[in-house]
């Protein structure tokens, strides 16, 4: 609990990132073959990941556009109802 009282959010975040980097460096030094294998797998799978990200972005854009259309339609209906009164 003390870090939440004595440190700012930025200081806590910086400490977490630093600890993660230090742990990652130690892990790579102890098991370099795993790091090489991980990198090779990441390079090999990159096109699949890119295509999935593109699909997700397309779906996100479509959903956002639909929400905007629905909001605009709702606002128009509200204006029409107010004009009728």
Secondary structure, 3 states (H helix, E strand, C coil): CHHHHHCCHHHHHHHHHHHHHHHHHHHHHHCHHHHHHHHHHHHHHHHHHHHHHHHHHHHHHHHHHHHHHHHHHHHHHHHHHHHHC
